[in-house]
């Protein structure tokens, strides 16, 4: 399909939203270090499988040093942003955390249009910006209802840092995917995940044995959330490789809408009239983006 990137982007939105809800449930019981350690036990083997064909065929040797460096830098920024996001999600309401980190596409859109020579139509670009702004507003308004909104002032700083890292990740990701296959890009994470997780544990003073808890419902949920997130990541990277970054990233970053709708459906939370209008604005933005 010519516009398969659009369906992949929307698929990533749903998967990321479900994964975030499951992840927040697990973080209510187990520490962030356990969830982050799953990057080694769950995500790294997947990356190795993706990278193996390129290593065995020798194709990875044909990749230029600059292209490889872009991939490695992107993976590093992405992982660091993810770790800060997990730390923030454990400290504060997921809807507020999601609203702040969801602003990162603004950085990507600015760079993509100004320097990557992307030229989305006015309707498409307007739809992407409508999605991003509506998600930020809706997530913040919804999170404002939470009693835990001011549980830890530090989570706001973590959110801001995560947003910047995700923005830089998005820019470097598009640059890398212009030079290397998207499966190889996913495989590059095998070089980044283990050392960054171990560095995180050292910084936090967490012993390796403490990152592997006994089996529990929360731990199983965390594993499932990580698996769902990995599938969503496949969808997202494939979409970025074939579609415009200025449209794909704002779409994918709308996953907090799924979080809020799931809270509405299963946690008996209620949407105000303004929130309902913002949900409608997100849907309208997606329709505008779909006019390709």
C-alpha positions, 0 to 999 in steps of 0.5 A, a space after each residue: 500500500 502506498 500509504 502503509 505508513 499511515 496505518 502503521 502509525 495508527 497501529 503504533 498509537 493504539 499499541 503504545 496507549 495500551 502499553 502505557 496503561 499496563 506499564 503504569 499499573 505495574 509501576 504501582 507495585 514494582 520499581 522503575 529499575 525492574 521495568 527498565 531492566 526488561 529492556 535487556 531481557 525482552 527488547 535486546 534479544 529482539 534487536 539481536 534477531 533483527 540485526 543478525 541477518 545483516 551481520 551474517 550477510 556482511 551487509 552491516 559492513 557496507 554501512 558508512 561510519 556516519 550512518 552507523 553513528 547516527 543510528 547509535 546516537 539515535 538509539 542512545 537518546 531514545 533509551 535515555 528518554 525512555 528511562 526518564 519517562 519511566 522514572 516520571 511515570 512512577 512519580 506522577 500521573 501518567 496522563 500529565 507525564 504523557 501530555 508533556 512528553 507528547 510535545 516532542 514532535 514539535 521539535 521534529 516537525 520544525 527540523 523536518 520542514 526546515 532542514 530535511 526538505 519535507 513538504 507536507 501539504 497545509 492540510 496534513 501539517 495542520 492536522 498533525 499540529 492539531 493532533 499534537 496540541 489537542 493531545 497536550 491540552 487534553 492530557 494536561 486537563 485530564 491529569 489535573 483531576 488527579 489527586 497525585 498531581 503534585 505528588 513529586 515536583 521532580 517528575 515535571 523536570 524528568 518529563 521535560 528532559 524526556 521530551 527533549 531527548 525524545 525530540 532529538 531521538 526523532 530527528 536522528 532517527 529520521 536521518 539514520 533511516 534515510 541511510 540504513 534499513 529500518 530493521 537494521 536500525 532496530 537491531 542497532 539497539 542491541 549495542 545500546 540497551 545493555 550498557 545504558 541499562 547498566 549505567 542507569 543501575 549504577 547511577 541509581 545504585 541498584 544491584 543487578 540482582 535487585 532488578 530481577 524480582 520474583 514472579 508476580 502479577 505486576 511483573 507479568 504485566 510489566 513484561 506484557 507491556 514491554 512486549 506490546 511496546 516493542 511491537 508498537 516500536 516496530 510499527 513506528 520505525 517502519 512508518 518513519 522509514 517510509 513516511 514523512 517524519 513531520 506527520 508520523 511523529 505527531 500521529 504516534 505521539 497521540 497515544 495518550 488519547 488511548 490512555 485516557 479513553 481506556 481510563 474512561 472505559 475501564 477505570 470509570 473516569 469521566 470526560 468533561 465537555 472540553 475533553 470530549 471536544 479535544 478528543 474530537 479534535 484529535 480525530 479530526 486531525 487524524 482525518 486531515 493527515 489521512 488526506 494524502 
